Every structure is written in structure tokens, then in C-alpha cells.
């Protein structure tokens, strides 16, 4: 029986202390895991508690940051021999003042079936069997056990039993059945359990669906096709990848043309961590994330620019890299021995393909061959995307490995549904203290994407038997998600876009009002009907207020400015110089374009007013001569961030801050004038970019001082920018503020649904 330690009363924590919450799932119950945690925490002088629950092992531990980092590392390296960690969620929080470490009594509340695990990367035991010629699962691409394999992508209903999964059609052979029914076997009640005798199998098809090869021979022929520069659509865990040799530039360019994806970087799959390290800079945290059970795409700084084809990630110093995470991928990458492009199996702006027959239709003009299998995919699940920032994971796209794990909030919420934003859409629903975030759905720009959006809503509501009292949505009347919400037979609660961003960050970090939210992104519908995006919001217990914002300017052509930074630059200059702005940008517009744009700006027609920080990034990228037209969302801002690499300066541009009006205005006009002067005198674009970022951070500090609120939450797509976020966190901390940022919920619109749930619950 576990020893139970009674906790002492809380005491004021030390200023240097931090608290870490860990939620650990996997083979961590009945293996001495809680006593192990108790011994480890006590050895390191940490305080807090550990308990078992129906959802896994929950830990809260606090103390010095260095000891906490060692604690988290040693959980994975020193865990009991029979323990296996499927997922480890880590959130850094403010300390509460624990005075001892205790093993709490197990928490029996909550049904086990209420929690659905995400799909988990292949475990070491299954990997050993996969490449062991003496094992009956040698080279079997669907090997799995209780500790790994498909979960969310195969569940059709709860409870999570084999008849409720897409494996129901595969009848286990006597050997698999014996494993499945043996409590001492690691395949005990592993619902996808199978072997070559009774489980799914591979086939290689041509573009007409004719089977060219089966089983391992299909994989070998697919690998040979990739060596020859052909594009192969590979059915994986949550959908199809389009794969091609990442070293073969003509082949990668052919994939770009067929997929209609001009310059947006492609993700890569590497055969080994050793090769990743040869091509990219990989720190300790990035290595841990690459090798984690979540196994996401990780953004890594290149160190060998020629290692892959230039067309993989044009003009980008980063590569999006993942390691094989299913037996099929391990076998394929072992056979190839070189990195491949592994991009979503779809046309740009469409959802990923999940069915082989659908893929023949939708991908026929892209793929040369199809490596398919006969295990149905219940729902599409893209690869997650992560970058490491400030020593922590920052999830940019939350899907495989992370979804649908819930975010835990402090108080029980009413049952609500949130339909998210228009771009990077996800949906969410609240069940008690848990907010379940769906997998990434994408931009609602096409009929296929809208169909996927509706399907996911129906899917998550059915899985959790969810009967919402109301539906939360964005205020923008033209968002398809908003229109869908108003089409439901439920009360609708509108939550302003930037408020939802801040509430999302607050929920993830367990922050209570008052909080100053810095909510910066490309676009969001404001309560005054203009386009917001450079907002400073104060969240109070009883509501929120717009405390300050960036100086407004007009966007000539409206949404067209999103794809043409030169239009944002024109709007900024027109705000300062009127018609003289056209002379300053004469080199980037034709005479006909200037005539039309002048009319728009003079009359205020199709030239909406915005305070957008994202469009200000675009304007500066244009003025610095970096980019006038983008090929994908955020490209100009990304390239402006890339210029800051290896620039070390604390220099800032001038700006002003209005003290009289309310909401207050941060005036960027002195900065823009200085940037124009720098451009005229030939100052390097890299120095301009660094000064610009530094100035934005000093604007945040200035507003924080004026607001006088200690806790500052950073949210919105602009905080995907590592330079901006890291400098903001450092400067705010130096000035005595306590900055908070996202970790496992995206700062971009992928986190909006969580904020909508919280906003609707707060009323």
C-alpha cells in the first residue's frame, strides 16, 4: 500500500520558485510509479503531490527551476522498468507554496472512457520486434501494443473497445487473442492488436487503383519509386502523406506544381535522429520533442543548407522535421535511408485525404503511385507542428499526439461548444473542468474544408455524447464558422476574436483577472466594425476593456492586402503623407494600380481601417525591400523575423503613446519615418528588422507600465515569432511584470476555440 503523506499548510513561495503540472498517461499505474515520483521529488527537495486518476497520473511539483527541469528529465530516464510513458503534458505555472511532497489517495471520479488518448508513436518494444527476424511480427507495418499505436484515429464510439474501432473487421488469430486476454502481456486489451496473419496489410496501387504489389513487396516497390523521383501517396495513421525524395529538386518542384503550393515549406521525415543532427541544429529540448511519443514536426535551424533540395523550404533557414512514428514509416525510412518530403495528402487549402478510394480521385493529378492499407481511418489527424521557444514546447498546430487531450480549467464549466475561427480552425467542447480541443481542421476556404469542419463537430459531439447549452463563435459575421454557429438550433454567444486569444492564454496558464492581454495578429473583427489586430486588452472579473491599440491605417483592397505587403505599406504611408505616399512606392505599383488605389484611399471604399500588428509587419517588410507579394500566409513576417538571426542590438526606433484619449494609441509614425530614412541611406535590412522587433517590444513595456497590471498574457499569431516573444518575455520580466505565453495550445487561431469556451462561460 502506498505511503500517504499529509501535506502541511501552504506558505508563501520563494520568488525564484516555479510550479510544474504534469499529466502522464501510459503504463504508469500498478507499476510503482507514484512511489517512484515520491522518492524522486524528495531527493530533489521539491514539494507538491502525485495521484492516480481515471485519466492517468497527475503531478504538481514546485521548487527551483533547475531542480524542476531535472525532475522532468529523470521521470523519463529513471522510471520503473515496467512503466511506459505514452504522453507527458507539462505546464509551467506560478507556485502556490506547498511545504511537503505527498502521495494522495487515488481519485476514482470520472469515467475512464471519458478520456481518449491521441495516437502514440511506436514504442521501443514494438520497434525491436519490427526488426527482429525471429519475431512473428518481423517487418509487419501495423505492429502495436498497449503502449503505442493508433487511438483517436480509429475510435468510432465510446467505450474504447475493439468493436467500437475501425479494427472491428479484423478477427484476431489465436496467438493475438491470447496476448489480448493475458493481463501480464503488454498487448493486454490493446484494441488495435494484430499480426500478419490476422491484421491489415499493404498494397501498392497505380493511379487507376490497380494493385501492383502486396505486403512487404508493396513497400519495397514504393521505396524504389521514390528513389527514381516519383511522388508516392502513402496512407499513414491519420491520413495520407505525399512523399518524394527531399534531395531531388526537380521532383520536389514537380510536387509543388501539382499540389499548387508555391513556396510554403514542406515538412520532412528523416530516417534517424543522427541524420537530423547532421543537417540541423538540435538542442536538448528539441531532441526530446523529436523523440517523444507525440512525435510532432519540429522547426529546426539548418546547419547544412545543401542537405536537401532548395525547393523544400525556399529562403527559409528552418526545416520542419519529424522522425518515423509508425511501424510503416520506420520500415519505409529504413529502406530509403534519406530524408523525404512528407506533406499532407491534399491540394492546398483542402483537408487531408483519409480513404484510399477518395485519394485516387483527389490525388490522382499529384501522386504517381499509392501505398495504401485496409485499416480504415475514422477521422483525419494531421501531423502536429512544434517549435521550441524559451526552453519550452510551443505547439503551432495541435493534432496528432496532442488532440484530443483536454485543457483542465479551475472550475466546472457548463456544456458548451465552440466553433473556432476562420483560419487554422479547431473546435472545442467543455465537459466539467475539461475543455477538449479537436485536431487541426485548417482554413475554412473550400467546400471540402467546410465539410470537414461540420464532420468534426458532429464527431466530437457524438464521441462525448455532448449536449451543449450554447455555441460560442467569433463576432465576424462573414466567418463560415460563425455562420455555422448561427445555423444551429442553440443559443449563440459571440466572443470577440482578440479577447478569445487572451482568454485562451489565461486558461492554459491558470490565470485569474486582472490580466493585461497583448493580442497581436493579422486580423480580427472589432466591436467597432473595424479590423483589429494590435490590441492591449484588460481582462477583469466582470468583463474586459480595450486599453490601447496600435495606430489605425487603411488597407487598400481589403483582403488583397493580406497577400500583398506593398498594399499595407501604402496604407501606412498614406496615413502619414496622403497622396505623396504614391511617390514613395512608385517602384512597386503600375500606373494603373496607383490610380485605382488612390481612388480607394481617397474615398475610403474597399479600404477598411485596421490596427493590425500583422499588417504592420507586412508594411515594414515591404518598406525594407524584403517582399512585396507573399505566396503563403505570414511569409513576409516570417522573413522579417529570419533577418534578426545573428543580429545583436538593443537599438529601437522612436514611437509615441497617447496619454489623453481612451483607448490609448501607440503611434508608429516616428518609427516608420526612421525606417524610410534607414532604407534611403542603405542601412541593412537585418538591422532594420531587429530595430523594428525591439521597438514593438518596447511598445508592450510602455503599455504595461501605463496599465499597471503585473500579469501580462501574450497571444495571437504574432507570438509564433521567436525573436518577438523571447525579447518580450525578457523585457517585461526586467521591468517587474510577469509575462505568460502559450505552450501546448497554439497562440494562433488554432487556440481560439478554447478562449471562446472560457469567454462564453464567463458570459
N, C-alpha and C positions, 0 to 999 in steps of 0.2 A: 504493500500500500504506500502511495506517495506521501512523503512528509509534507505537512501543511504548516506554513509559517504565517503567523498572524501579523499583518502589516501594522506598523506604528502610525501615529497621526502624521499628516503631511507637514512639511516645514518649508519655509521659503527657500527656493532653489538658488544655487550659486549662479552668478552672472554668466559663467562660461559653460554651464551645463546645457545639454540638449536632450530631448526625448525622442526615441525612435519607436514607432509602432511597426510590428512585423506580423503579417498574416502568412502562415506557412501551410501549404497543402501538399499532400502526397502520402507516402508510407511513414507517417510520423506519430501514429497512435498505436499503443501496445508494444512499443519497441524501446521504452525507457527514455523517450525524448524529453519529457518535462524534467525528470531528474538531471539529465544532461544539461539542459538550459539553466537549471538552478545552480549547478556546480560551476558552469562557465561564467555566469553573471557574478556569482560570489567571488570567484577567483579574480575577476577584473574590477571588483569594487563597485559594481553597478547596482542600481535599485530598480524595483518595479515588480512585475508579476508575469506568470505564464499560466495558461489554462487550455484545456481541451474544449472544443465545442463541436456541434454537429457540422460546422463548416471547416474545421481544421484546428491548428494550434495558433492561438493568439498570444502575442507577447508585447508588453510595453516595458521599456527599459530606458533609464536615463542616467546621465553622468557626463564625464569629459568626452568631447568629440572623438579624440584619438582612441579611447577605450571602446566607444560605441562602434567605430569602424572595425576594430579588431574583433569585437563580439560578432558582428555580422559576417566577417570573413571566416571566423572559426566555426560558425554554425555549419557552413558548407564543408569545411575541411576536416573537422573533428567529430562530426555527427556519429551517432551509434551505428555499428556496422550494418544493421538490417534496415536502417532508416533510409528513405529516399525522398528528396525534396522535389516535388513537381513544380511548384511555383513559390516564390518568396517575394511578397509585396512589402516594400519598405517606404515609409513616410516619415519625414523629419518634422517634429512638432516642438512647440515650446515646452519646457519642463513644468511639472506640477509639484515637485517636492517630495517624491517617495523617499522613505527613510530605511527601507529594507527590501529584500527580494523575497517573494513568496510564490509558492505553488498553490494556486487557487483551485477550489473544487471544480470538477468538470461541469460544464454548462450544458444541460440537456435540452434547453429550449431550442426551438427551430427544427424544422424537418430537414433531414439530410438531402432529400430530393429538391429542396428549395434552392440549392446551390448547384450550378452546372459548371464543371471545370472547363477551361479552354483546352484546345488541342495542345498537346505536350510533345516536345521534341524527343526523338529516340533516346532511350536510356542506355547507359554503358553495358548493362547485361544483354539487352537485345542486340546491341551493336556487336558484341563479342560473338553471339550466336550467328549473326548475319554472315560473318566472315569465317566461321569455323566449318571446315569441310565435313567434320564428323557430326555436326548438328543437323537435326531433321529440318531446320528452318534455314539452312545454308542458302544464301543468295535469294531468300524469299522477301520480296519488296513490301509485304504487308505485316511483317513481324511487329508485335507489340505485347505489352503486358499491363499489369495494374498501374505501373509507374510511368507509362508513356503511351503515346499514340493518339488517335482521334477521339474527341469527346463532343465538343459543341457542333462540329461539322457533320456528325452522324446522328445526333439525337432528333427524334421526331416527336417525342412526347415524354412527359414525366410520369412515373419514376424512371430513372435511368437503368432500364433493364434491356437485355438484348432484343426482346420482341418490340421494344419502342425505339429501335435504332435501324439504320439502313443495313445492318448486318443480319437482320431477321431472316433473310432469304438463304443465308449460308448455314447449313446444318453442320454442327461440329462433329468431327470424326471421334472415335472412341478415345484417342490419345488427348485431343484437345478438350474433350468433355471431362476427362479425368483431371486434367490441370485445373479446369474451370471450377470443379467441385471440391478441390482439395484446399482446405484453409491454410495449409503450410506452403502452398505453391505461390509463387509471385504472380501467377495468372489466375488466382482465385477471384472469380467474378469479374474478370477483365472482359467487358462486354464485346470488344472487337476481336477477341481471341480467334485465331485461325492459323492454318498452316497450308503448305502447298497442296495437301490432299483435299482440303475442305473449304478453303477460303478464296478470296478474289484472285484474279490473275491478270496479267498484262497482255495487250495486243498492240501491234503497230499497224495503223491504217494509212492508206493513201487519201488523197483529197476527196475521193468518192466514197470512202468508207469501206473499201475492200481491204480485208485483213491480209497483211503481208507476212507477219510472223507472230508467234505467241510466246508467252513466258519469258525466260531469260534471253532467248534469241531476239525477241522484240526489243529489249533494252539494248542489246549489243548493236543491232542494226540502227536504232535511233542514235546511239553514240557515234557510229560511223558516219551517219548523215550529217551530224553536227561538225565532225572533223572536215567534211567536204564543203562546209559553209552553208548548209541548208538550215532552214528555220523549222524547228520541231515544236508543236504544241503538246505540252506534257500535262496530263491530268494528275494533279497532286492531292493535297489534303483538303483545301477549301475552294479549289477551282483550278483553272488551267494557268500554266506559265507558257509564255513564248520564249523559247530558248535558242540561243545561237552562240557560236564561238566568239567570246568577247575580244579576242585578239585579231579577228578578221574584219578589218574596217569596211570593205565593200559589203560583207554580209550584214554587218550592223546597220549600215546606211540603208540597205535594202529593207531591213525590218522597220526602220524609221519611216520610210516612204509608204510601206504597206499599212503600217499601224496609224499613219497620219499623225506622227508625233515628231515635230520638227527638231526641237533642241532640248526638251526636258530630259534630265539624266535618267538613264536606265539603271535598275538595280542589278547587282551581280551576285552570283553564287560561286563561292570558292571551294575547291576540294579539301583544303586544310587550313588550320589556323597558321601554320608555318608559312604558307604561301601568302596569306593575308599580311602577315608581318613583314614579309619581304617587299611587298608592294605599298604598304600603308603604315602610317604611324599608329601604334596601338598601345594605349596606356592600360594600367591595371583594371580600371573600371570598365573600359571598352572591351577588354578581353573577357571579363566576367559576363558582360551582357551578351557578347557574341556566343559564348558557350552555355548560356543559361537555358533552362527548359523553355523559356518563351522564344528564344532564338530569333529575334527580330532582325530586320535590316538595320545596320548601324552606320551612321555617317562618319567616315574616317578620312583624315587628311592624307593625301597622296604623298609618297616619297619617291616613287618611280613613275614619272609621268608617262613613259613609253610602255608600261607594263600591259596596258590594254589599249584598244583602238581609240583614236581621238574622238570618234563619233559616239562613244559610250556616254560621255559627260562633257560636252563641248564647253571650253572656257571655265571649267569648274575644278577647283583644287581639291574637292572632296569626291569620294566614291561611296555609294550606298552598297554595303557588303553584308552578305549573310552566309552562314555555313549550312551544310545539308541538315535538314531537320526531320526527314522521314527516311525509312529504310530505302525507299525508291530513290530518293535524292542521293543518299550515301552510295548506293550501288552505281548510279549514273556518274557521279562525280569521281568515284574511284576508277571507273572505266576510262573517263576522259583525261583527268589529271591536269586540267587547265580551267581557268575561270570562264564562266558563261554568263551572258545576259540572261536574267530570269525575270522578265517583266510580266505584268498581269496579262492574262489571255483575253484581250478585248480590243476594240477600237477606242481611241481616245474619247473620254467622257462617257463611256458605257461601262456598266458593271461587268465584273469578271465572269467568264463562262464557267459553268459547273457541270454540264451534261455533255457527253461525247457527241451525241447526235445534234444537239444545239450548236456545239463547237464546229461541226462540219459545215453548218450553214453560216455561222457568224464569222468564223476564222478562215474560211476557205480561200479568201484572197490574201491571207497573210502567211499561213503555215504551209510548208511543203509536205509535212508528214504529221501524224497524230499518234503519240504514245498514250494509250488510254487503258483504263481498267474498268471492271464491272462492279466496283463498290460505289453505290450511289452517294452523292453529296447532298445532305439535307438542306444546307444553306451556304451561300458564298461567304468565304472568310479570306480577305486579302492578307498579305504579309504586313506586319506592323513595322513602323519606322521609328527609330530612336536616335537621338544624339546625346552625348554626354556633355553636360554643362555644369560648371561649379561642382564637379566631382559626383554628380548625381545623374540618374537617367532623366531625360526629358522626352516623353513619348510624343511624337509628332503625328503619328497615325496609329490609332488603337484598334487592333483587330486580332489576328491570330496570336495566341499565347496570353493575351490580356483580356479580351472580351469573352464572355460577358461577366467577368468578375465585378462585384459591386463596389461602389464607394460607400463607406459607412459614415453616416451623419449622426450628430449627437442625440437628436430627438426623433421619435417616430413621426413619420410623415403620413398624410392621407394618401390613398392610392391615386396617383397622378400619372399621366402620360405626357411626355414632351417630345415634340416632333423636330427639334433642332433648327438649323439654319438652312440656307440655300446651297452654300458651298461646304465641302468636306462634311456632309451631313452624317449625323448619327441620331438615333432616337434613344429615349431613356424612359424608365418607369420606376416608381417608388413602391417598395414593399417593406413596410415597417421602417426600420432605420437604414435599410439598404436601398441604394439607387443603382439599378442595373443599367449600364450603358451598352448599347448594341455595338456590334462591329462597325467599322467604317463602311459607309454606303457610297459616299462620293458626292460629286457635284450634280445637282438636280437639273441638268441641262438638256437631257434627252428623254424621249418616251421610255427607253429601256431603264434609265436611272430612276425615273419616277415610278415605274412598275416595281423595281427592286425595293424602293423606299416603302411602298404600300405593302409589299410582301413581308418585309422585316417587321413592320408594325404588327401585322396580323400574326406573324410568327412568335414574337416575344410575348404578345398578349395571350396567345394560346398556351405557350410553354408554362407561363407562370399563372395561368387561369386568372388573368388580371382584369378587374372590372374598375376602370378609373372613374373617379368622381368628376374629373375635369381634364381638359387637354391644354397644355401650355405651348405657346408658339411665339415666334418673333412678331414685332409690330409691323414689319414691312408688308404692305398689302399685296405686293406682287410676287413675294416668295411662294413657290409652289408648295412648300411645307406649310406655310400659313394658310393658304387656300385649302389645303387638305384638312387642316385642323377645323376650319370653319365649315367644312363639309361633313364633319362627324356629328352624330346626334349627342353632343356633350357640351356643357358649358365651356367656353373658351376664355383663357387668361392670357393676355398679351404681356410679354416681358421684354422690355427694351433691350436691344442687342448688346450694348456695352455694359449694362447692368448685369445681364446674364453672364458675360465674361468674368466680371469681378466676383459674382456670387459663386461661380464655378471654382475659382481660385480659393475663395474663402472656405468653401465646403471641403475641398481637398486638404486644406491646411488647418481645418477646425478653428477658423477664426470667428469670433463674435464681434458685432459692431461696438464702437465705431471703427471703420476702416476707410482709409483713403485708397481708392482704386485708380490705378493708371491703366486705362483701357485703350490700347492703340492698335488699330488695324487698318484695312483698306477701305471698308465701307460698312455702314450700319444705319438703319433708318432712325432718325432722331425724333423726339417728341414734338419738335417744331417743324417737322416735314422736310428738313434738310438732311444732308448726308453727314453723319458724324464719323469720327474715327481717330481723333486726337483728344481723348476725354480724361478729365480728372473728376471722379465721382466720389462723393462721401456717402457711405452706406451707414445708416443709423438703424436703431432698433425699429423705429416706426416708419422707415422709408429711406429715400435717397435724394440727393440733390446734385446738380451739375455745378461743381465748384469752379472749374476752369476748363478751358479748351484752347487748342491752337487757333491762330487767326484764320478766319474763313477765306476761301477764294473760290472762284468758279471753275468748273470742269467743262471746257468746250467739247461738245459731242457726248456728254454724259458717260455712259458705259464704255464708249470707244476709248476714253482716256485710260481705262484700265490696261488696254493693250498698246497704248502709245504714250510713253512717258513725256514725249515732247508736248503733248496737249496739257498735261499737268504743269509743265514748266511754263507754258504760255499763260495758263490761268494764274499762276503765281506772279509772273511778271506783269500781267495786265492789271492785277490788283495794285501793283506798285507804280507802274508807269503809264497805264492807259494804252492808247494806240501806239506809243513808242515801243511797246513790248514786241511788236511785229518786226521792227528793225533789228532787234537783238536776236531774234530767231529766224531771220530771213533765210538762213542757210539750211534749215531743216523742214521748211514748208514750200510748196509750189505757190505760184501767184494765185492760182485758183483756190487752193486750200486757204491761203491767208484771207482772201476776200470773203469766203464762206464763214470762216472762224471769227473774223472781225464783226460780221453781222450777228452771229450768235452771242458774242460777248457784249456788244453794244445794247442789244435788245433783251438780253437775259433769257433767250429762247434756246432750249436744249443745252443749257449751261448751268446745271444745278450747283448750288452752294455746298461746299464741303469744308470740314475741319480735319480731314483725314491725314493721319501721320503716314500711312502707307503711300498716299498720293504725293506727300511731301518728299518721301524717299525717291519716288519716281522722278519728281521735278528736279531734284539735286543730281540724280544720275544723268538726266538729260543735260543739265547745265554744265556738268563736269565732262561732257562729251563721251560718256560711257555707253549709253544706249538710248535710242530714240523710239524704237519699237521692240516689244517683247514677244517671245514665242510661247511663253507659258506664264501662268500667274506668279507674280513675285520675283520674276527673273531680274529686273533692274535692281530691286532692293537687295537681292542675294549678291549680285555682282558688286554692289557698293560695299556690302559687308566684307566680301573677299578682299577688297583693296586694303582693308585695315590690317590684314595679316602682316606681321613683322614691322608695323609702324608703331613706334613708341613715343607718344606725345600726350601731354595733358592740355594742349592748347585748345581753346574754344573760340567760337565766333560770338560777337555781341548779339544780344536779344533784349527785348523789354517785356515787362509784366505789368499789366494794368492793375492798379490798386483800387480804383473807384468803382468801376462797373461790376455787375454781377449777372451771370457768371464772369469771372475774370478771364482775360485774354492774354495768351502768350504770343507775342508778336515776333515772328521770324524774319521780318523785313530787314533788320540790320544784318542778320546772318546771310540772307540772300544777296544783299548788296556786296558783302565781303566775298562771297563765293564768286560772284561775277568778276570782281577785281582780281581774285586769285586766278581765275580762268584766263583773264586778259593778260596777266603777267607771266603765265606759264608755270604756275605752281603745280606740282604733281597731283594727279587725281587721287593718289593714295593718301596724301596729306590732307587734301580737301575732305575725303571720306572720313578720315579719323577725326578731324576737327568737327565735322558735321555730327557724327555719333556722340562725341564728347559734349557738344552743345545741347543735344537732345537730353542727355543725362542731367546736365546742369539745370535744364528747364524743370525736370522732375524734382530735383532737390529744392529749387526755388518754390515750387508749388507746395511741396511737402512742408517747408518751413511756414508758409503762409497759412496752411490748413491746420498745422499744429497737432496732427494725429500721428501717434507713434507707429501704428501698424500700416504698412503700405503694400497692397496687393498688385502684382504686375501681371496683366493678362491681355490677350489679343494676339493676333498673328505676328505683330512686330517683335514679340518676345520669343519667337523662334530664332532670332538673331543673337548669336552667342556673344558677340562683342558688346552689343547694346545691353543685354541682360546682365552679363557679368560685371560690366562697369557700373550699371545702375545699382546692383546689389552692393557693390563695394562702396560707392559714394554715399548711398543712403545710410549704410551702416556707419561710415565715418562721421556722418552728421547726426548720429544718435537715433536714427529711425530703425525700425525692424522690418526689412523687406521680406516678402514671401512671393514665391513663384510656383509654377506648375511642376509636377514630377511625373505622375502616371496618368494624368488627364491632359489632353492636348491644350496648349494655350490658344490655338487657332479655333476655327469654328467647329472642330470636332469635339470641343468641350462645352459648347453652347447648351446642349440638351440638359446637362447636369445643372447648369445655372438656371435654366428655365424651370426645372423641377423645384429648386430651392426658392426661386422668386415667386412661383405660383403658390407654394406652401406658405410663404410669408405674407401673401396677399398684396 
